[in-house]
Amino acid sequence: MIKWAKRSTFVDLFAGLGGFHVGLARLGHECVFASEIDPHLQAIYEKNFGIRPAGDIRRVGINEIPPHDLLCAGFPCQPYSKAGSQRGADCPKWGDLFEYVLRIIKARRPRFIILENVPNLGKHKDGATWTAMRSELERLDLDVDERVLSPHQFGIPQIRERMYIVGGRSREGGIGHFSWPVPDRKDTPDVRTVLDKRPSEARPLSNQVRRCLEVWQEFLDRSPRSVELPSFPIWTMEFGATYPIEGPTPFSLGPRRIMKYRGSHGVPLREFAPDERFLMLPSHARQWGSEFPRWKIQFIRQNREFYARNRKWIDPWLPKILEFPASLQKFEWNCKGEERDIWKYVVQIRASGVRVKRPTTAPSLIAMTTTQVPIIAWEKRYMTPRECSRLQSLEGLQHLPEVPTRAYKALGNAVNSRIVSLIAGSLCQLESSLDDSHRFESEPSRNLQPNNWSQRGLQVHIYRVG
Ligand SMILES: C[S@@+](CC[C@H](N)C(=O)[O-])C[C@H]1O[C@@H](n2cnc3c(N)ncnc32)[C@H](O)[C@@H]1O
């Protein structure tokens, strides 16, 4: 039987590990150019896909970039991320990179684009940044739409919200035919589906992390069943603290006026020299400025009230948590109503505290730090890079960076390839229907033969594949 498949060409800008490449190759599309500044990732990309990405996109001449049907770019998110500088276009290292994407679109006029970034791009500067970017794309004759999607909505066990942006040239029908993939809520994902059986290369928990989880387990064991565990983050440093939270901050009150209060874990501030008192407050209270934001006041108040109601069983436990750094003294229990047993869940050590989650999903992989790699608590180990690659639908990659820290970082930066396939599958439907009508007009030869759409500037090729 003769099957037909069409083949569009694409470029992979800020290629990283190649999430776009995997997602598009799965649909039969062909990469004609990639760019990636990191030499280690360039080498891995070449090993996996046989294409050596060009380096810094700022130094790539436009003639080096062949014409293409689809431009893909997961441009760096640090300037827009809540966890980053939030300096947007003013970010000296990455703020200008979107401009280079625009330049390539302007010069090469691809039929479609798919861009990816953090969801906060849509909210950055109260939406002004994305509004400006969108109108720049529209000025280049693109119809544009965007949506936040996450792999867990499609049965993949990772919560990772990302903003996907699609565009199509208005003069050639825009994106009227396109529809966003519809989340498939029938499947409840399960992190166990991506795990290997006790992999020998897995990194075990450090003594400190293991001991800390034991101490938090003791907290859970001591909590009476009649007490509902907080759904807000537990900040133990607020247990016993009395420093003022409404009105002027301790910083604006100054050391003399806060002397009568208690700081972290209830330490009396009067016992410290004036220049030390500020340091005896929780780090979240050592804030310059006149007032705390409302959300912080709310968390502090909830913690103090919880402690006041429960100090009988908390007080004998509290000294045990003091041996750990501040981030480990905070706790988020995201397993409301479930068995109070940390060792049955997925844990992540975040700057904001120890987070315990149901094993339905892994937390979002994070590029900046390997301490936040998800912990499989029932095996007392971290997830391996190979397991994490499945969270990004990159299990088909033959090569990952050999150094685990590099592998985790690259995986934390990558785009989920399955979501790319779902988006591109719909975006290319127009091409598909054009091909269908065209298919009967002229019989393609056995080898690659551009059909007559290419005369209209479209590089849609018809292949005989079977
Ligand atoms: C968010 S990641 C994109 C990851 C990619 N989509 C994937 O699936 O792995 C951004 C990538 O852009 C690369 N990068 C940063 N500045 C660059 C530049 N000036 N030129 C080319 N690549 C750059 C980074 O090294 C990083 O790998």
Ligand as a Chemical Component Dictionary entry (heavy atoms), coordinates in Angstrom:
data_LIG
# 
_chem_comp.id                   LIG 
_chem_comp.type                 NON-POLYMER 
_chem_comp.pdbx_formal_charge   0 
_chem_comp.three_letter_code    LIG 
# 
loop_
_chem_comp_atom.comp_id 
_chem_comp_atom.atom_id 
_chem_comp_atom.alt_atom_id 
_chem_comp_atom.type_symbol 
_chem_comp_atom.charge 
_chem_comp_atom.model_Cartn_x 
_chem_comp_atom.model_Cartn_y 
_chem_comp_atom.model_Cartn_z 
_chem_comp_atom.pdbx_ordinal 
LIG C1  C1  C 0  14.986 27.592 27.098 1  
LIG S1  S1  S 1  16.350 26.834 26.409 2  
LIG C2  C2  C 0  15.618 26.077 24.990 3  
LIG C3  C3  C 0  15.704 24.605 25.047 4  
LIG C4  C4  C 0  15.215 23.833 23.855 5  
LIG N1  N1  N 0  13.952 24.288 23.329 6  
LIG C5  C5  C 0  15.126 22.347 24.193 7  
LIG O1  O1  O 0  14.145 21.688 23.921 8  
LIG O2  O2  O -1 16.089 21.834 24.807 9  
LIG C6  C6  C 0  17.265 28.157 25.714 10 
LIG C7  C7  C 0  18.552 27.726 25.046 11 
LIG O3  O3  O 0  19.076 28.867 24.359 12 
LIG C8  C8  C 0  20.482 28.785 24.415 13 
LIG N2  N2  N 0  21.007 30.148 24.137 14 
LIG C9  C9  C 0  21.108 31.183 25.002 15 
LIG N3  N3  N 0  21.621 32.253 24.359 16 
LIG C10 C10 C 0  21.808 31.901 23.082 17 
LIG C11 C11 C 0  22.303 32.594 21.929 18 
LIG N4  N4  N 0  22.712 33.865 22.018 19 
LIG N5  N5  N 0  22.368 31.935 20.765 20 
LIG C12 C12 C 0  21.976 30.623 20.675 21 
LIG N6  N6  N 0  21.518 29.925 21.734 22 
LIG C13 C13 C 0  21.418 30.551 22.913 23 
LIG C14 C14 C 0  20.761 28.266 25.808 24 
LIG O4  O4  O 0  22.058 27.690 25.914 25 
LIG C15 C15 C 0  19.613 27.259 25.999 26 
LIG O5  O5  O 0  20.042 25.969 25.646 27 
# 
loop_
_chem_comp_bond.comp_id 
_chem_comp_bond.atom_id_1 
_chem_comp_bond.atom_id_2 
_chem_comp_bond.value_order 
_chem_comp_bond.pdbx_ordinal 
LIG C1  S1  SING 1  
LIG S1  C2  SING 2  
LIG S1  C6  SING 3  
LIG C2  C3  SING 4  
LIG C3  C4  SING 5  
LIG C4  N1  SING 6  
LIG C4  C5  SING 7  
LIG C5  O1  DOUB 8  
LIG C5  O2  SING 9  
LIG C6  C7  SING 10 
LIG C7  O3  SING 11 
LIG C7  C15 SING 12 
LIG O3  C8  SING 13 
LIG C8  N2  SING 14 
LIG C8  C14 SING 15 
LIG N2  C9  SING 16 
LIG N2  C13 SING 17 
LIG C9  N3  DOUB 18 
LIG N3  C10 SING 19 
LIG C10 C11 SING 20 
LIG C10 C13 DOUB 21 
LIG C11 N4  SING 22 
LIG C11 N5  DOUB 23 
LIG N5  C12 SING 24 
LIG C12 N6  DOUB 25 
LIG N6  C13 SING 26 
LIG C14 O4  SING 27 
LIG C14 C15 SING 28 
LIG C15 O5  SING 29 
# 
